[in-house]
Amino acid sequence: MRGLGADARDKRIDDGPTSDGGTRLSSPSAPGRLRVIVYLGQRLAWALAVLIGISLAVFLVVHLSGDPTALYMGPEGTKADYEIMRAALGFDRPLPEQYGHFL
């Protein structure tokens, strides 16, 4: 190998010659790869849990602060306008269905 000193060449693991005349370095062991996959899986699961938690918190804050339709309409809307807007935005549906649409 060009550019590597004797110390660097001595520290690599040689698995024998390859078809192109070079040498092959050992690949990571299967248990090491499995640990990395498990670690990445755990990190992705936690990231998903955090994202769902944040979205649920935002959804609940919007709905606990009052009727979102009233925030859109303002005081100048009539009762009929209010009901039309509420149906158009889907705020007349059950909360779990609204949350699913929110996601």
C-alpha positions as CSV (number, residue, x, y, z in Angstrom):
1,M,0.0,0.0,0.0
2,R,1.4,3.3,-1.0
3,G,1.6,6.2,1.5
4,L,1.3,4.0,4.6
5,G,4.3,3.5,6.9
6,A,5.4,0.2,8.3
7,D,3.4,0.8,11.5
8,A,0.2,1.3,9.7
9,R,0.7,-1.8,7.5
10,D,1.5,-4.0,10.5
11,K,-1.8,-2.9,12.3
12,R,-4.2,-4.0,9.6
13,I,-5.6,-7.5,9.5
14,D,-4.7,-9.4,6.3
15,D,-7.2,-12.0,5.1
16,G,-5.1,-13.1,2.2
17,P,-4.8,-12.0,-1.4
18,T,-7.6,-10.8,-3.6
19,S,-8.2,-11.5,-7.2
20,D,-6.6,-8.2,-8.2
21,G,-3.4,-9.0,-6.3
22,G,-4.1,-6.7,-3.4
23,T,-4.9,-7.8,0.1
24,R,-8.3,-7.8,1.8
25,L,-8.9,-6.3,5.2
26,S,-11.2,-8.1,7.6
27,S,-14.8,-7.0,7.6
28,P,-16.5,-6.1,11.0
29,S,-17.7,-9.2,12.9
30,A,-21.3,-10.2,12.7
31,P,-22.0,-9.5,16.5
32,G,-20.5,-6.0,16.0
33,R,-22.8,-5.3,13.0
34,L,-25.8,-6.6,15.0
35,R,-25.0,-4.2,17.8
36,V,-24.9,-1.3,15.4
37,I,-28.2,-2.3,13.8
38,V,-29.8,-2.7,17.2
39,Y,-28.4,0.7,18.3
40,L,-29.7,2.4,15.2
41,G,-33.1,0.7,15.6
42,Q,-33.4,2.0,19.2
43,R,-32.4,5.5,18.1
44,L,-35.0,5.5,15.3
45,A,-37.6,4.2,17.7
46,W,-36.9,6.9,20.2
47,A,-36.9,9.6,17.4
48,L,-40.3,8.4,16.3
49,A,-41.6,8.4,19.8
50,V,-40.4,11.9,20.4
51,L,-41.9,13.1,17.1
52,I,-45.3,11.6,18.0
53,G,-45.1,13.1,21.5
54,I,-44.3,16.5,20.1
55,S,-47.1,16.3,17.6
56,L,-49.6,15.2,20.2
57,A,-48.5,18.0,22.5
58,V,-49.0,20.6,19.8
59,F,-52.4,19.1,18.8
60,L,-53.6,19.2,22.4
61,V,-52.4,22.7,23.0
62,V,-54.3,23.9,20.0
63,H,-57.5,22.2,21.1
64,L,-57.2,23.0,24.8
65,S,-56.7,26.7,24.1
66,G,-60.3,26.9,22.8
67,D,-62.1,26.0,19.7
68,P,-59.8,26.5,16.7
69,T,-62.7,27.5,14.5
70,A,-63.4,30.5,16.7
71,L,-59.8,31.6,16.2
72,Y,-60.2,31.4,12.5
73,M,-63.6,33.1,12.3
74,G,-63.2,35.9,14.8
75,P,-66.2,37.7,16.3
76,E,-67.7,38.9,13.0
77,G,-68.8,35.4,11.9
78,T,-72.4,34.3,12.2
79,K,-73.4,31.0,13.7
80,A,-74.1,29.5,10.2
81,D,-70.6,30.6,9.0
82,Y,-69.1,29.1,12.1
83,E,-70.8,25.7,11.5
84,I,-69.8,25.7,7.8
85,M,-66.2,26.5,8.7
86,R,-66.1,23.9,11.5
87,A,-67.3,21.2,9.1
88,A,-64.9,22.3,6.3
89,L,-61.9,22.2,8.6
90,G,-63.0,18.9,10.1
91,F,-63.3,20.1,13.7
92,D,-66.8,18.5,13.9
93,R,-65.1,15.0,13.9
94,P,-64.0,13.0,16.9
95,L,-60.6,14.0,18.4
96,P,-58.7,10.8,17.4
97,E,-59.9,11.2,13.8
98,Q,-58.7,14.8,13.9
99,Y,-55.3,13.8,15.3
100,G,-54.9,11.2,12.5
101,H,-55.7,13.9,9.9
102,F,-53.3,16.2,11.7
103,L,-50.5,13.7,11.3
